[in-house]
Amino acid sequence: MGTTQSSSRSAGRDSGPHNTSHTSNQSVESTSSRGSSSHNSIHSSAQHLPPHAEEEVSTDDEYNYYHGRRYHKTSSLYMLPNDSEEVDRLHTQHYIFKAALEKNIHVTIPPNGRVMEFGCGPATWTMDMATEMSTINFVGVDISPVYPTAIFPRNCNFYNEDFLKGVSQPDSTFDVVFQRNVTCGLTFENWQQVMKEAFRILKPGGFYECVESDITIQNAGPQTNVVFEHLRLSMATRNVDPSIVRSLDRLMVATGFTDVHVKEYCVPVGDWGGKVGQLWQQNMFAILETVRPHLAKAAGCSETTVQEVVQAMYKETKDYRSHQVVYAVYGRKPVSPAQ
């Protein structure tokens, strides 16, 4: 299917910053230096273009509508919509992740165990897991009720809840808490809240797992650097720092989790990476198309300009053999407080 590469490391209670290897560290530095020069070029090419159009926002009792897309009303941080088009993308994205990582989860679920998914969305992961593991009980929660309400595996239950505010589950009742791809909607303080909530509902000895993508593209071309630099700027206006994915192990340790491990996957972006690379690129560009208004606002240029720069990325990902790092971070709630 593709050429995904992986590496692993562990986090101790006094763990500090980690680099998987000297080569990986050099790649990050190289990307950063190229990005600074190309960042200037987009402004010089866009300075004579019309300014970004005023935001087209409408609303009803339940949702906000922005540039023809539907968003949930109760959060201004999460940048992506919750309409049927986004549900379709999320369904596809689940199977892309499954193919790239070659698994749905890294921790072991005990027989007849209970699993909670924070931010389940349309519940593709939850239902896929429930179908594969019929003796396990799965629970999904999401602020947007886009999960199935009529037909789903009998060992699934879904609740319309905001896991940032706490879930309606008793203490110490789950064997595993899982979440994936929520970085673009969480501040540092949110991450602390979420990890504390996961710790609360986990049984002693239970596992917490996060799977998140680093938005810094490795071996990126100049236009790719431009696009993702403005994505970072847009997220920063919401007090969201996507680089936190590199520190999730330390946050877990600070929360009280033990036996914390990090598995890093280098996923190819583009045709050069085979089927996985093609699918990963398609999903990435679908996301960039969705957030195009936000990118234009951050860059101070028109959406047309953003679209042209994004289109230039297609060739770059092949020429530069770009890839993206996905982090799977997991740890265990101590069996006893003294552990």
LUMMIBA-534593 format. One record per atom (N, C-alpha, C, O, CB): x, y, z; residue in three letters. Coordinates in steps of 0.1 Angstrom, whole numbers, plus 5000, padded with zeros to 4 digits. Glycine has a CB too. Example, Ala and Ser with C-alpha at 12.3 -4.5 7.8 and 13.67 -1.06 7.14 Angstrom:
# LUMMIBA-534593
513249435078ALA/512349555078ALA/513249675078ALA/514249675085ALA/511349555090ALA/512849785071SER/513749895071SER/512950005079SER/513450115080SER/514149945057SER/
***
This chain:
# LUMMIBA-534593
500849885000MET/500050005000MET/500850135000MET/500450234994MET/499150005012MET/502050135007GLY/502850255007GLY/504150225014GLY/504550115016GLY/502050365014GLY/504850335018THR/506150335023THR/506250405037THR/507250465040THR/507150395013THR/505250385045THR/505250445058THR/506350385066THR/506550265067THR/503850425065THR/507150465073GLN/508250425082GLN/507850465096GLN/507150565098GLN/509550475078GLN/508350385106SER/507950415120SER/509150395129SER/510150325126SER/506850325125SER/509150465140SER/510150455151SER/509450475164SER/508350525165SER/511250555149SER/510050425175SER/509450425188SER/510350485198SER/511650475196SER/508950285192SER/509850535209ARG/510650585221ARG/509750575233ARG/508450575232ARG/511250725218ARG/510350585244SER/509550585257SER/509750725264SER/510750785262SER/509950475266SER/508850755273ALA/508950885280ALA/509050845295ALA/508150775300ALA/507850975277ALA/510050895302GLY/510150875316GLY/509450985324GLY/509051085318GLY/511550865321GLY/509350975337ARG/508751085345ARG/509451215344ARG/508851315346ARG/508551035359ARG/510751205341ASP/511551335340ASP/511951355326ASP/512951415323ASP/512751325349ASP/511151305316SER/511551315302SER/511551465298SER/510751545302SER/510551235294SER/512451495289GLY/512551625282GLY/512251615268GLY/511651515264GLY/513951685285GLY/512651715260PRO/512351705246PRO/513051585239PRO/514151545243PRO/512851835239PRO/512451535229HIS/512951415222HIS/513151445207HIS/512351515201HIS/512051295224HIS/514151385201ASN/514351375187ASN/514551225184ASN/515251155191ASN/515551465182ASN/513851185173THR/514051035170THR/515451005165THR/515950905168THR/513050995159THR/516051105158SER/517351085153SER/517951215149SER/517251315147SER/517450975141SER/519251215147HIS/519951335142HIS/519451375128HIS/519251495125HIS/521451315142HIS/519251275120THR/518751295106THR/517351365107THR/517151465099THR/518651175098THR/516451315115SER/515151375116SER/515151515121SER/514451605116SER/514251295125SER/516051545130ASN/516251685135ASN/516751775124ASN/516251885124ASN/517151685147ASN/517651735116GLN/518151815105GLN/517051845095GLN/516951955090GLN/519251745098GLN/516151745093SER/515051775084SER/514151885088SER/513751965080SER/514251645082SER/513851885101VAL/512951985107VAL/513652125105VAL/512952225101VAL/512651965121VAL/514952135108GLU/515652265107GLU/515652305092GLU/515452425090GLU/517052245112GLU/515852215083SER/515952255069SER/514552305064SER/514552405057SER/516352135061SER/513452245069THR/512152285065THR/511952425070THR/511352515063THR/511152195070THR/512352455083SER/512052585089SER/512852695081SER/512252795079SER/512452575103SER/514052665077SER/514852775071SER/514252805057SER/514252915053SER/516252735070SER/513852695050ARG/513252725037ARG/511952805038ARG/511652885030ARG/513052595029ARG/511252765048GLY/509952835050GLY/510052985052GLY/509153055048GLY/509252775061GLY/511153025059SER/511253175062SER/511453255050SER/510953365049SER/512353195072SER/512153205040SER/512353275028SER/511153275019SER/510853375013SER/513553225020SER/510453165018SER/509253155009SER/508153235016SER/507253285009SER/508853015007SER/508153255029HIS/507053325036HIS/507053475030HIS/506053525029HIS/507253325051HIS/508253525028ASN/508353665022ASN/507853665008ASN/507153765004ASN/509753715023ASN/508053565000SER/507653564986SER/506153564984SER/505653634975SER/508253444979SER/505453504993ILE/503953504991ILE/503453644993ILE/502453684987ILE/503253405000ILE/503953715003HIS/503553855005HIS/503853944994HIS/503154034990HIS/504053905018HIS/505053924988SER/505454014977SER/504653984965SER/504354074957SER/506953994974SER/504253864963SER/503353824951SER/501953864953SER/501153874944SER/503553684948SER/501553874966ALA/500053894969ALA/499754044972ALA/498654074974ALA/499653814980ALA/500754124973GLN/500554264978GLN/499654344969GLN/499054444974GLN/501854334981GLN/499654314956HIS/498854394947HIS/497454324944HIS/496654374936HIS/499554414934HIS/497154224951LEU/495854154949LEU/494854214958LEU/495154274968LEU/496054004952LEU/493554184955PRO/492454244963PRO/492454174977PRO/492854064978PRO/491054214957PRO/492154254987PRO/492154195001PRO/491154085002PRO/490254064994PRO/491854305011PRO/491354015013HIS/490453895016HIS/488953955018HIS/488754055025HIS/490853825028HIS/488053885012ALA/486653925013ALA/486153915027ALA/486653835035ALA/485753845004ALA/485153995030GLU/484553985044GLU/483953845046GLU/483553785037GLU/483454095045GLU/484053805058GLU/483553675062GLU/482053665059GLU/481253745063GLU/483853645077GLU/481653555052GLU/480253535049GLU/479653435060GLU/479753315058GLU/480153475035GLU/479053495070VAL/478653415081VAL/477153425082VAL/476553535082VAL/479353455094VAL/476453315084SER/475053315087SER/474853215099SER/475753135102SER/474053285075SER/473653215104THR/473453125116THR/471953085117THR/471153155112THR/473953195129THR/471752975124ASP/470352945128ASP/470452895143ASP/471452925150ASP/469852825119ASP/469452825148ASP/469352795162ASP/470452695166ASP/470852695177ASP/468052735165ASP/470952615156GLU/471852505160GLU/473252525154GLU/474252475160GLU/471352375155GLU/473452585142TYR/474752585135TYR/475052725130TYR/474252815129TYR/474652485124TYR/476352745127ASN/476852855120ASN/477152805106ASN/477552695104ASN/478152915127ASN/477052895096TYR/477252865082TYR/478352975077TYR/478153095078TYR/475952875073TYR/479352915071TYR/480553005067TYR/481052955054TYR/481452845052TYR/481652995078TYR/480953045044HIS/481353005030HIS/480652885025HIS/481352795019HIS/482852995030HIS/479352865028GLY/478652755023GLY/478852625031GLY/478252525027GLY/478952735009GLY/479552625042ARG/479852505050ARG/479152525064ARG/479052635069ARG/481352475051ARG/478752415070ARG/478152415083ARG/479052385094ARG/479852285093ARG/476952315083ARG/479052465105TYR/479852445116TYR/479052435129TYR/477952495130TYR/480952555117TYR/479552365139HIS/478852365152HIS/479052495159HIS/480052565157HIS/479352245161HIS/478052535167LYS/477952665172LYS/478852685185LYS/479252795188LYS/476552705175LYS/479052585192THR/479552595206THR/481052605207THR/481652615218THR/479052485214THR/481852605196SER/483252615196SER/483752705185SER/483352685174SER/483952485196SER/484652805188SER/485252885178SER/486652835175SER/487352895167SER/485253025182SER/487152735182LEU/488452685180LEU/488652585168LEU/489552605160LEU/489052625192LEU/487752495168TYR/487852385158TYR/487552445144TYR/486452505142TYR/486852275161TYR/488452435135MET/488352505122MET/487552425111MET/487152495102MET/489752525117MET/487252305113LEU/486652225103LEU/485152215105LEU/484652225116LEU/487252085103LEU/484352195094PRO/482952195095PRO/482352065100PRO/483151975104PRO/482352215081PRO/481052055101ASN/480451925106ASN/479251885097ASN/478251835101ASN/479951945120ASN/479351915084ASP/478351885074ASP/478551755068ASP/479551685071ASP/478151995064ASP/477651715059SER/477751585053SER/479051565044SER/479551455044SER/476551555044SER/479451675038GLU/480751665031GLU/481951635040GLU/482751555036GLU/480951795023GLU/481951695051GLU/483051665061GLU/482851525067GLU/483951455069GLU/483051765072GLU/481651475069VAL/481451345074VAL/482051245064VAL/482751145068VAL/479951315076VAL/481851265051ASP/482351175041ASP/483851175041ASP/484551075040ASP/481851215027ASP/484451295043ARG/485951305043ARG/486451225056ARG/487451165055ARG/486351455044ARG/485851245067LEU/486251175079LEU/486151025078LEU/487050955083LEU/485451225091LEU/485050975071HIS/484950835069HIS/486250785061HIS/486850685065HIS/483650795061HIS/486550855050THR/487650815042THR/488950825050THR/489850745049THR/487750905029THR/489150935057GLN/490350965065GLN/490650845075GLN/491850815077GLN/490251095073GLN/489650795081HIS/489850685090HIS/490550565083HIS/491550515089HIS/488450635096HIS/490150525071TYR/490750415065TYR/492150445059TYR/492950365057TYR/489850365053TYR/492350575056ILE/493650615052ILE/494650605064ILE/495750555062ILE/493650765047ILE/494250645076PHE/495050625088PHE/495250485091PHE/496350435094PHE/494450695100PHE/494250405089LYS/494350255092LYS/495350195082LYS/496150105087LYS/493050185091LYS/495350235070ALA/496350185060ALA/497750225063ALA/498650155062ALA/495850215046ALA/497850355066ALA/499250415069ALA/499850365081ALA/501050335081ALA/499150565069ALA/499050345092LEU/499650305105LEU/499550145106LEU/500150085115LEU/498850365116LEU/498750085097GLU/498549945097GLU/497949885109GLU/498049775113GLU/499849875095GLU/497149975116LYS/496349935128LYS/495450045132LYS/495650155128LYS/497349895140LYS/494450015140ASN/493550115146ASN/493950165159ASN/493550275163ASN/492150055146ASN/494750085167ILE/495050115181ILE/496350045184ILE/496649945179ILE/493950075190ILE/497150105194HIS/498450045197HIS/498349975211HIS/499249895214HIS/499450155198HIS/497350005219VAL/497349945232VAL/496449815232VAL/495649795223VAL/496750045243VAL/496549735242THR/495849615243THR/494549635251THR/494549695262THR/496649505250THR/493449595245ILE/492149605251ILE/491749475258ILE/491749365251ILE/490949645241ILE/491549465271PRO/491249335277PRO/489949275273PRO/489049355268PRO/491249355293PRO/489749145274PRO/488449085270PRO/487349145278PRO/487449175290PRO/488548935273PRO/486249165271ASN/485049225277ASN/485249365283ASN/484649415292ASN/484449135288ASN/486249435277GLY/486649565282GLY/485649675277GLY/484749655269GLY/488049605278GLY/485949795282ARG/485149915278ARG/486150025272ARG/487150045278ARG/484349975290ARG/485750075261VAL/486550175254VAL/485750305251VAL/484650295246VAL/487150115241VAL/486350415255MET/485750545252MET/486550615241MET/487850615241MET/485750635265MET/485850675231GLU/486550765221GLU/486050905223GLU/484850935222GLU/486250715207GLU/487050995226PHE/486751135227PHE/486751195213PHE/487651165205PHE/487851205236PHE/485751275210GLY/485651335197GLY/485451235186GLY/486251235176GLY/486851425195GLY/484451155187CYS/484251045178CYS/483851085164CYS/483951005154CYS/483250945183CYS/483351205162GLY/482851245149GLY/481751155144GLY/480851125151GLY/483951255139GLY/481851115131PRO/480851015126PRO/481050875131PRO/480350785126PRO/480951025111PRO/481950855140ALA/482150725147ALA/482750615138ALA/482450495140ALA/480850685153ALA/483450655128THR/484050545119THR/484950455126THR/484950335125THR/484750615107THR/485850515134TRP/486850435142TRP/486050345152TRP/486350225153TRP/487850525149TRP/485150405159THR/484450335169THR/483650215163THR/483750105169THR/483450425176THR/482950235152MET/482250125146MET/483150025140MET/482849905140MET/481250185136MET/484250065134ASP/485149965128ASP/485749875139ASP/485849755137ASP/486350045121ASP/486149935150MET/486649865161MET/485549775167MET/485849655171MET/487149955172MET/484349825169ALA/483249745175ALA/482949625166ALA/482549515171ALA/482049835176ALA/483049645153THR/482749525144THR/483849425145THR/483549305144THR/482649575129THR/485049465146GLU/486149375148GLU/486249305161GLU/486749195163GLU/487549445145GLU/485749375172MET/485849325185MET/484449325192MET/484149415200MET/486849415194MET/483749225189SER/482349225193SER/482049205208SER/480949235212SER/481649115185SER/483049165215THR/482849145230THR/483249265238THR/483049275250THR/483749025234THR/483749365231ILE/484149495237ILE/483049595236ILE/482449605226ILE/485549545231ILE/482849675247ASN/481849775246ASN/482449915243ASN/483449955250ASN/481049785260ASN/481949975233PHE/482550105228PHE/481550215231PHE/480350205228PHE/482950095213PHE/482150335235VAL/481350455238VAL/482050565230VAL/483250585232VAL/481150485253VAL/481250645223GLY/481850765216GLY/481050885220GLY/479850885222GLY/481750745201GLY/481850995222VAL/481251125225VAL/481751235215VAL/482851225211VAL/481551165240VAL/480851325212ASP/481251435203ASP/480251555205ASP/479151535208ASP/481251395188ASP/480851675204ILE/480051795205ILE/479051805194ILE/478051875195ILE/480951915206ILE/479351745182SER/478451755171SER/477851615169SER/478651515167SER/479251795158SER/476551595169PRO/475951465168PRO/475851415153PRO/474751405148PRO/474551475174PRO/477051395148VAL/477051345134VAL/477351195133VAL/477451135123VAL/478251415126VAL/477351135145TYR/477450985146TYR/476050925143TYR/475050985143TYR/477950945160TYR/476050795139PRO/474850725136PRO/473850725148PRO/474250705159PRO/475150585131PRO/472650735145THR/471550725155THR/470550615154THR/469750585162THR/470850865156THR/470650545142ALA/469750435139ALA/470350305138ALA/469950205144ALA/468950475127ALA/471350295129ILE/472050165126ILE/473450175130ILE/474250255124ILE/471850135111ILE/473850095139PHE/475250085144PHE/475449955152PHE/474449895156PHE/475750205152PHE/476649905153PRO/476949785161PRO/476249785175PRO/476249885181PRO/478349755162PRO/475749675179ARG/475049665192ARG/475949695204ARG/475549725215ARG/474349535194ARG/477249675202ASN/478249705213ASN/478749845212ASN/479849875217ASN/479349605212ASN/477949935206CYS/478350085206CYS/477250165212CYS/476050135212CYS/478550125191CYS/477650275219ASN/476750375223ASN/477350515221ASN/478650535222ASN/476450355239ASN/476550615218PHE/477050745214PHE/476350855222PHE/475150845225PHE/476950775199PHE/477050955226TYR/476451065234TYR/476951195229TYR/478051215225TYR/476951055249TYR/475951295228ASN/476251425224ASN/476751505235ASN/476051575242ASN/474951495218ASN/478151495238GLU/478751565249GLU/480051625245GLU/480751585235GLU/479051465260GLU/480351735252ASP/481651805249ASP/482651755259ASP/482651775271ASP/481451965251ASP/483651675254PHE/484551605264PHE/485451705270PHE/486151675280PHE/485451505256PHE/485551835265LEU/486351935272LEU/485651975285LEU/486352025294LEU/486452055263LEU/484351955286LYS/483651995298LYS/483451875307LYS/482751885318LYS/482352065295LYS/483951765303GLY/483751635311GLY/482551555305GLY/481651605300GLY/483451675326GLY/482751425307VAL/481751335301VAL/480951275313VAL/481351275324VAL/482351225293VAL/479751225309SER/478751175320SER/479051035323SER/478150945322SER/477351195315SER/480250995326GLN/480650865329GLN/481350865343GLN/482050955346GLN/481650805318GLN/481050755351PRO/481650755364PRO/483150735364PRO/483750705354PRO/481050635372PRO/483850765375ASP/485250745377ASP/485650595375ASP/484850505378ASP/485750795390ASP/486750575369SER/487450445369SER/486550335363SER/486350225368SER/487850405383SER/485950365351THR/485050265345THR/485450225331THR/484750145325THR/483650335344THR/486550275325PHE/486950245312PHE/488350175312PHE/489250215320PHE/486950365302PHE/488550085303ASP/489850025301ASP/490750095292ASP/492050095293ASP/489749875296ASP/490150165282VAL/490950245272VAL/490150375269VAL/488950375267VAL/491250165259VAL/490850485268VAL/490350605262VAL/491250645250VAL/492450645251VAL/490350725273VAL/490550665239PHE/491250685226PHE/490750815220PHE/489550855221PHE/490950575216PHE/491650895213GLN/491251005206GLN/492251025194GLN/493450985195GLN/491251135215GLN/491751095184ARG/492551105172ARG/492251235164ARG/491051265163ARG/492450985162ARG/493251305160ASN/493051425151ASN/492151535158ASN/491151575152ASN/492451385138ASN/492451575170VAL/491751685176VAL/492651805179VAL/492151905185VAL/491151635189VAL/493851805174THR/494851905177THR/494352045173THR/494552145180THR/496151875171THR/493752055162CYS/493352185156CYS/492252255164CYS/491852365161CYS/492952175142CYS/491652185174GLY/490552235182GLY/490952255197GLY/490052285205GLY/489352155181GLY/492152225201LEU/492452235215LEU/493652325218LEU/494652325211LEU/492852095220LEU/493452405229THR/494552485234THR/495352405243THR/495052285246THR/493952615241THR/496452455248PHE/497252385258PHE/496452355271PHE/496552245276PHE/498552475262PHE/495652455275GLU/494852425287GLU/493752325284GLU/493452245293GLU/494152555291GLU/493252315272ASN/492252215268ASN/492952075269ASN/492351985274ASN/491752235254ASN/494152065264TRP/494851935265TRP/494951885279TRP/494851775282TRP/496251945258TRP/495351985288GLN/495451945302GLN/494151895307GLN/494051795315GLN/495952065310GLN/493051965304GLN/491651925308GLN/491351785303GLN/490851695310GLN/490652025304GLN/491551765290VAL/491251635284VAL/491951515290VAL/491451415293VAL/491551635269VAL/493251535292MET/494051435298MET/493651405313MET/493551285317MET/495551465298MET/493251505320LYS/492751485334LYS/491451405333LYS/491151315342LYS/492551615341LYS/490551435323GLU/489251365322GLU/489551225318GLU/488851135323GLU/488351435312GLU/490451195309ALA/490751055305ALA/491250985317ALA/490950865320ALA/491851055294ALA/492151045325PHE/492750985337PHE/491550945347PHE/491550845353PHE/493751075344PHE/490651035348ARG/489551015358ARG/488650895354ARG/488350815363ARG/488651145358ARG/488350885342ILE/487350775338ILE/488050635336ILE/487350535335ILE/486550815326ILE/489350645335LEU/490150515333LEU/490150435346LEU/490350485357LEU/491550545328LEU/490050305344LYS/490350215355LYS/491850215358LYS/492650245350LYS/489850065352LYS/492250185371PRO/493650175374PRO/494250065364PRO/493749955363PRO/493850125388PRO/495350105358GLY/495950015348GLY/495450035334GLY/495949965324GLY/495749875352GLY/494450115332GLY/493850145319GLY/494750235310GLY/495650305316GLY/492450205320GLY/494550235297PHE/495350305288PHE/494650425282PHE/493450425279PHE/495850205277PHE/495450525279TYR/495050645272TYR/495950655260TYR/497150655261TYR/495150775281TYR/495350675248GLU/496050685235GLU/495550805227GLU/494450825225GLU/495950555227GLU/496550885222CYS/496350995213CYS/497050965200CYS/498250925200CYS/496751125220CYS/496450995189VAL/497050985176VAL/496851115169VAL/495751155166VAL/496450865167VAL/497951185166GLU/497851325161GLU/498951335150GLU/500051285150GLU/498051425172GLU/498651425140SER/499551455129SER/500251585132SER/499651685137SER/498851465116SER/501551595129ASP/502351715130ASP/502151795117ASP/502351735106ASP/503851685133ASP/501651915118ILE/501351985105ILE/502552035098ILE/502552085087ILE/500352105108ILE/503752025105THR/504952065098THR/505351955088THR/505551835092THR/506152075108THR/505351985075ILE/505551885064ILE/507051875063ILE/507851975061ILE/504951925051ILE/507551755064GLN/509051725062GLN/509351725047GLN/508551675039GLN/509451595069GLN/510651765044ASN/511051775030ASN/510051855022ASN/509651815011ASN/511251635024ASN/509651965027ALA/508652045021ALA/509252145011ALA/510352195012ALA/507852125031ALA/508552175000GLY/508952274990GLY/508552414995GLY/507852425005GLY/508352244976GLY/508952514988PRO/508752654993PRO/507252694994PRO/506852755003PRO/509352754984PRO/506452644984GLN/504952684984GLN/504352604996GLN/503352655002GLN/504352654971GLN/504752484998THR/504152405009THR/504452465022THR/503552475031THR/504752255008THR/505652515024ASN/506052585036ASN/505152715038ASN/504752745049ASN/507452625036ASN/504852785027VAL/504052905028VAL/502652865033VAL/502152935042VAL/503952975014VAL/502052765027VAL/500652725031VAL/500652685045VAL/499752735053VAL/500152615022VAL/501552605050PHE/501452555064PHE/501852655074PHE/501452655085PHE/502252425065PHE/502752755070GLU/503052865079GLU/501752945082GLU/501552985093GLU/504152955073GLU/500952975071HIS/499753055073HIS/498752975081HIS/497853035088HIS/499253105060HIS/498752845079LEU/497852755087LEU/498152765102LEU/497252785110LEU/497852615082LEU/499452765105ARG/499952785119ARG/499552925124ARG/499052935135ARG/501452765120ARG/499653025116LEU/499253165120LEU/497753165123LEU/497353225133LEU/499653265109LEU/496953105114SER/495553105116SER/495153035129SER/494353075137SER/494853045105SER/495852925132MET/495552845144MET/496052925157MET/495452925167MET/496252715144MET/497153005155ALA/497653085166ALA/496653185170ALA/496553225182ALA/498953145162ALA/495853245161THR/494853345165THR/493753285174THR/493053355180THR/494153405152THR/493653155174ARG/492753075182ARG/493453025195ARG/492852945203ARG/492052965175ARG/494653065197ASN/495453015208ASN/495752865207ASN/495852795218ASN/494753045221ASN/495752815195VAL/496052675193VAL/497452655187VAL/497752725177VAL/494952605183VAL/498252575194ASP/499652545189ASP/499752405184ASP/499852315192ASP/500652575201ASP/499752385171PRO/499852245166PRO/501152175169PRO/501152055169PRO/499652255151PRO/502152245173SER/503452175176SER/503352105189SER/504252025193SER/504552275176SER/502252115196ILE/502152055209ILE/502051895207ILE/502351825217ILE/500852095216ILE/501851855195VAL/501851705193VAL/503151645196VAL/503251525199VAL/501451675178VAL/504251725196ARG/505551675199ARG/505851665214ARG/506851605218ARG/506651755192ARG/504851715222SER/505051715236SER/503951645244SER/503951655256SER/505051865241SER/503151565236LEU/502051495243LEU/502551395253LEU/501851375263LEU/501151425233LEU/503751335251ASP/504251245261ASP/504551305274ASP/504251255284ASP/505451175255ASP/505151425273ARG/505451505286ARG/504151545293ARG/504051545305ARG/506251625283ARG/503151585285LEU/501851615291LEU/501251495298LEU/500651515309LEU/500851675281LEU/501351385292MET/500751265298MET/501451235311MET/500851205321MET/500951145289MET/502851245311VAL/503551215323VAL/503151315334VAL/503051275346VAL/505151225321VAL/503051445330ALA/502651545340ALA/501251525346ALA/501051555357ALA/502751685334ALA/500451455338THR/499051425343THR/499051315353THR/498151305361THR/498151395331THR/500051225352GLY/500151115361GLY/500250975354GLY/500350875361GLY/498951115370GLY/500250975341PHE/500350855334PHE/501750795335PHE/502650875335PHE/499850865319PHE/501850665335THR/503150595335THR/503250515322THR/502350495315THR/503250515348THR/504450455321ASP/504750375309ASP/504350445296ASP/503750385287ASP/504050235310ASP/504750565295VAL/504350645283VAL/505250615271VAL/506450625273VAL/504350805286VAL/504650585260HIS/505450555248HIS/504950645236HIS/503850685236HIS/505250405244HIS/505950665227VAL/505650745215VAL/506050665203VAL/507150615203VAL/506450885215VAL/505150645194LYS/505550585181LYS/505350685170LYS/504250745169LYS/504650455179LYS/506350705162GLU/506350805151GLU/506250735138GLU/507050645135GLU/507550895152GLU/505350785129TYR/505150735116TYR/505550845106TYR/504950945107TYR/503750675114TYR/506450815097CYS/506750905086CYS/505850865074CYS/506150765067CYS/508250905082CYS/504750935071VAL/503850895061VAL/504150975048VAL/504151105049VAL/502350925066VAL/504350915037PRO/504550985025PRO/503351075020PRO/502251035022PRO/504950885013PRO/503651185014VAL/502651275009VAL/502851284994VAL/503851334989VAL/502651415015VAL/501951224986GLY/502051234971GLY/502251104965GLY/502351004971GLY/503151334968GLY/502151104951ASP/502250984943ASP/503550904946ASP/503550784944ASP/502151024929ASP/504650974949TRP/505850904951TRP/505750804963TRP/506550704963TRP/506951004955TRP/504750814971GLY/504650724983GLY/503650614980GLY/503150554989GLY/504250794995GLY/503350584967GLY/502350474964GLY/500950514968GLY/500650624969GLY/502750354972GLY/500150404970LYS/498750434973LYS/498450514985LYS/497650604986LYS/497950304973LYS/499250474996VAL/499050555009VAL/499450695006VAL/498750785011VAL/499950495019VAL/500550724999GLY/500950864997GLY/499850944989GLY/499551054992GLY/502250864989GLY/499250874979GLN/498250934971GLN/497050974979GLN/496551084979GLN/497850844959GLN/496550874987LEU/495350894996LEU/495651005007LEU/494851085010LEU/494950765002LEU/496850995012TRP/497251095023TRP/497251235017TRP/496751335023TRP/498651065029TRP/497751255005GLN/497751384998GLN/496351434995GLN/496051544997GLN/498551374985GLN/495451344990GLN/494151374987GLN/493351424999GLN/492651524999GLN/493351254981GLN/493651365011ASN/492951405023ASN/493551535028ASN/492751625032ASN/493151295034ASN/494851555027MET/495451685030MET/494851795022MET/494551905028MET/496951675029MET/494751775009PHE/494251885001PHE/492751915003PHE/492252025001PHE/494451854986PHE/492051805007ALA/490651835010ALA/490451915023ALA/489652005024ALA/489851695013ALA/491351895032ILE/491351985044ILE/491752125041ILE/491152225046ILE/492351925055ILE/492852145033LEU/493252275029LEU/492252355021LEU/492052475023LEU/494552265021LEU/491452285013GLU/490352345006GLU/489252395016GLU/488752505014GLU/489752244996GLU/489052315026THR/488052355036THR/488452475044THR/487652565047THR/487852245046THR/489752485047VAL/490252605055VAL/490752715047VAL/491452805052VAL/491352555065VAL/490552715034ARG/491052815025ARG/490652955029ARG/491553045029ARG/490552795011ARG/489452985034PRO/489153115039PRO/490053165050PRO/490353275051PRO/487653125043PRO/490253065059HIS/491153095071HIS/492553125066HIS/493253215072HIS/491152985081HIS/493053055057LEU/494453075051LEU/494553215045LEU/495553285047LEU/494852965042LEU/493453245037ALA/493453375030ALA/493553495040ALA/494153595039ALA/492253385021ALA/492753475051LYS/492653575061LYS/494053595068LYS/494453705071LYS/491553545071LYS/494653475071ALA/495953485078ALA/497053545069ALA/497953615074ALA/496353345082ALA/496953515056ALA/497953565046ALA/497653705042ALA/498553775036ALA/498053475034ALA/496453755044GLY/496053895039GLY/495953895024GLY/496254005018GLY/497053995044GLY/495453795018CYS/495353795003CYS/494053725000CYS/493253685008CYS/496553714997CYS/493853714987SER/492553654982SER/492553504983SER/493653444983SER/492253694968SER/491353444983GLU/491253294983GLU/491853234970GLU/492353124970GLU/489853254986GLU/491653314959THR/492253264946THR/493753254947THR/494253154942THR/491853364935THR/494353344954THR/495853334955THR/496253214963THR/497153134960THR/496453454962THR/495453184974VAL/495753064982VAL/495552944974VAL/496352854975VAL/494853064995VAL/494452934966GLN/494252824958GLN/495352794948GLN/495752684946GLN/492852844950GLN/495952904942GLU/497052884933GLU/498252834940GLU/498952744934GLU/497353024926GLU/498552884952VAL/499652834959VAL/499552684963VAL/500452604962VAL/499952924972VAL/498352654968VAL/498052514971VAL/498152424959VAL/498752314961VAL/496652504977VAL/497752464948GLN/497852384936GLN/499352354933GLN/499652244928GLN/497152454924GLN/500152454935ALA/501652434933ALA/502252324942ALA/503252274939ALA/502352564935ALA/501552294953MET/502052194962MET/502052054956MET/502851974960MET/501252194975MET/501152034946TYR/501051894941TYR/502351844935TYR/502851734938TYR/499951894930TYR/502951934927LYS/504251894921LYS/505351894932LYS/506251804931LYS/504651994910LYS/505351984941GLU/506351994951GLU/506451864960GLU/507551814962GLU/506152104960GLU/505351804963THR/505351684972THR/506051574965THR/506651484971THR/503951644976THR/505951564952LYS/506651464944LYS/508151494942LYS/508951414945LYS/506051444930LYS/508451624939ASP/509851664936ASP/510651654949ASP/511851614949ASP/509851804931ASP/510051694960TYR/510751694973TYR/510651564981TYR/511251554991TYR/510351814981TYR/509751474976ARG/509451354984ARG/509051384998ARG/509651345008ARG/510651254984ARG/507951474999SER/507551525012SER/506851405020SER/506351315015SER/506551635010SER/506851425033HIS/506151335042HIS/505751405054HIS/506151515057HIS/507051215046HIS/504851345062GLN/504251405074GLN/504451305085GLN/504251185083GLN/502751445072GLN/504751355097VAL/504951265109VAL/503551255116VAL/502951355119VAL/506051325118VAL/503251135119VAL/502051105128VAL/502551045141VAL/503450955141VAL/501051005121VAL/502051105152TYR/502551055165TYR/501350975172TYR/500251015172TYR/502851175174TYR/501750855176ALA/500850775184ALA/501450775198ALA/502550715200ALA/500650625179ALA/500750835208VAL/501350855221VAL/500350785231VAL/499150805231VAL/501451005225VAL/500850695239TYR/499950625248TYR/500650595262TYR/501850575262TYR/499550485242TYR/499850595272GLY/500350565286GLY/499350505294GLY/498150485290GLY/500850695292GLY/499750455306ARG/498850385315ARG/498550455328ARG/499450525334ARG/499550245318ARG/497350445332LYS/496950495346LYS/497550405356LYS/497350285355LYS/495450515347LYS/498250455366PRO/498850365376PRO/497850275382PRO/496750315385PRO/499650445386PRO/498350155385VAL/497450055392VAL/497150095406VAL/496050075411VAL/498049915392VAL/498050165412SER/497850215426SER/498450355426SER/499350385419SER/498550125437SER/497950445435PRO/498450585436PRO/499950595438PRO/500550695434PRO/497750655447PRO/500550495445ALA/501950505448ALA/502850465437ALA/504050485437ALA/502250425460ALA/502250405426GLN/503050355415GLN/503650465407GLN/504450445398GLN/502150265406GLN/
***
